[in-house]
Amino acid sequence: MRLVFFQPDIPQNLGASIRLAACFGAGIDVIEPCAFPLNDKAMRRAALDYAPLADFRRHDSYARWQADRGPGRMVLFTTQGATNLWNFSFEPDDQLVFGRESAGVPETVHGDAEARVFIPIRREARSLNVSMSAGIALAEAMRQLS
């Protein structure tokens, strides 16, 4: 199971997600470009001391990630998702993809996804924080697979 972040905007969200992946033993991928410098110093600051525990991979483009990603379905989490999280069946090699905080992912990425999933929230609420969404998704996937 891997968490994949498409061109993240906010370094603190990425840091929280690295910590999440490290604590749960999931891999984490970042598809660049990011809206912030993604260097070793920034990573150490954002991820605190959890970065060495994370199986972290950087990809300089979406095309490079597609070429390098390995086995498993591309499961896109989106507010435009087709399947409710509670009705989705995860598989061990799934790659859980999360879009930019400001813009999600382009239509081409939607089209490449083998599954599109949404986390049900109240209609009045706009959205969840991306690192919180990743935590909810990863916890449900691991619950199903444990």
C-alpha positions as CSV (number, residue, x, y, z in Angstrom):
1,M,0.0,0.0,0.0
2,R,1.3,3.4,-1.0
3,L,0.1,7.0,-0.4
4,V,0.7,9.2,-3.5
5,F,0.5,13.0,-3.5
6,F,0.1,14.8,-6.7
7,Q,2.0,18.1,-6.8
8,P,1.3,19.1,-3.1
9,D,0.8,22.7,-2.2
10,I,1.4,22.7,1.6
11,P,4.6,21.3,3.1
12,Q,3.0,20.8,6.5
13,N,0.4,18.5,5.0
14,L,3.2,16.5,3.3
15,G,5.1,16.3,6.5
16,A,2.0,15.0,8.4
17,S,1.5,12.5,5.6
18,I,5.1,11.3,5.8
19,R,4.6,10.7,9.5
20,L,1.4,8.9,8.8
21,A,3.1,6.6,6.2
22,A,6.0,5.9,8.6
23,C,3.7,5.1,11.5
24,F,1.5,2.7,9.5
25,G,4.3,1.2,7.4
26,A,2.9,2.4,4.1
27,G,5.1,3.8,1.2
28,I,4.7,7.4,0.2
29,D,5.3,9.0,-3.2
30,V,5.4,12.6,-4.2
31,I,4.7,13.6,-7.8
32,E,6.5,16.9,-8.5
33,P,6.5,19.8,-9.1
34,C,5.5,20.9,-5.6
35,A,4.4,24.4,-4.7
36,F,7.3,24.5,-2.2
37,P,11.0,23.5,-2.3
38,L,11.3,19.8,-1.8
39,N,14.8,19.5,-0.5
40,D,16.4,17.6,2.4
41,K,16.2,20.5,4.8
42,A,12.6,21.2,4.1
43,M,11.7,17.4,4.4
44,R,13.5,17.1,7.8
45,R,11.6,20.2,9.0
46,A,8.2,19.1,7.7
47,A,8.5,15.4,8.7
48,L,10.3,15.9,12.0
49,D,12.2,12.7,12.8
50,Y,9.9,10.4,10.9
51,A,11.4,10.8,7.4
52,P,14.0,8.0,7.9
53,L,11.2,5.6,8.8
54,A,9.2,6.3,5.6
55,D,9.6,4.5,2.3
56,F,9.7,7.8,0.5
57,R,10.0,8.2,-3.3
58,R,10.0,11.4,-5.4
59,H,9.0,11.5,-9.1
60,D,9.7,14.5,-11.2
61,S,6.5,14.2,-13.2
62,Y,3.2,12.3,-13.4
63,A,4.5,10.4,-16.4
64,R,7.6,9.3,-14.5
65,W,5.5,8.1,-11.6
66,Q,3.3,6.1,-14.0
67,A,6.4,4.5,-15.5
68,D,7.9,3.7,-12.1
69,R,4.9,2.9,-9.9
70,G,4.9,-0.9,-10.1
71,P,2.0,-3.2,-9.4
72,G,-1.3,-2.2,-7.9
73,R,-4.4,-0.2,-8.8
74,M,-4.4,3.6,-9.0
75,V,-7.1,4.5,-6.5
76,L,-7.9,8.2,-6.8
77,F,-9.5,10.0,-3.8
78,T,-11.6,12.8,-5.1
79,T,-14.7,14.8,-4.2
80,Q,-15.8,13.7,-7.7
81,G,-15.4,10.1,-6.8
82,A,-17.7,7.4,-8.0
83,T,-17.5,4.9,-5.0
84,N,-18.1,5.7,-1.4
85,L,-15.1,4.8,0.8
86,W,-17.2,2.5,3.0
87,N,-18.3,0.5,0.0
88,F,-14.8,0.1,-1.6
89,S,-12.7,-3.0,-1.3
90,F,-9.0,-2.4,-1.0
91,E,-6.2,-4.6,-2.3
92,P,-2.7,-4.8,-0.7
93,D,-0.8,-3.2,-3.6
94,D,-3.2,-0.3,-4.1
95,Q,-1.7,3.2,-4.7
96,L,-3.9,5.7,-2.9
97,V,-3.6,9.0,-4.9
98,F,-4.5,12.4,-3.5
99,G,-4.6,15.6,-5.5
100,R,-3.3,19.2,-4.8
101,E,-5.0,21.0,-2.0
102,S,-5.8,23.9,-4.3
103,A,-6.9,22.1,-7.5
104,G,-7.1,18.3,-7.1
105,V,-5.8,16.5,-10.2
106,P,-6.3,17.1,-13.9
107,E,-8.9,15.2,-15.9
108,T,-6.1,13.0,-17.5
109,V,-5.3,11.7,-14.0
110,H,-9.0,11.0,-13.4
111,G,-9.1,9.1,-16.6
112,D,-6.1,6.9,-15.7
113,A,-7.5,5.9,-12.3
114,E,-8.7,2.3,-11.9
115,A,-11.0,3.5,-9.1
116,R,-12.3,6.8,-7.9
117,V,-13.3,7.0,-4.3
118,F,-14.8,9.7,-2.1
119,I,-14.9,10.0,1.7
120,P,-18.5,10.9,2.6
121,I,-18.8,14.1,4.6
122,R,-21.7,16.4,5.4
123,R,-23.1,18.3,2.4
124,E,-22.5,21.6,4.1
125,A,-18.7,20.8,4.5
126,R,-16.5,21.6,1.5
127,S,-13.7,19.1,2.0
128,L,-11.3,17.5,4.4
129,N,-7.6,18.4,4.8
130,V,-5.6,16.2,2.4
131,S,-3.4,14.6,5.1
132,M,-6.5,13.9,7.1
133,S,-8.1,12.3,4.1
134,A,-5.0,10.1,3.6
135,G,-5.2,9.0,7.2
136,I,-8.9,8.1,6.9
137,A,-8.3,6.2,3.7
138,L,-5.2,4.4,4.9
139,A,-6.8,3.4,8.2
140,E,-9.8,1.9,6.3
141,A,-7.6,0.1,3.8
142,M,-5.5,-1.4,6.6
143,R,-8.6,-2.3,8.6
144,Q,-10.0,-4.2,5.6
145,L,-6.7,-6.0,4.9
146,S,-5.7,-6.9,8.4
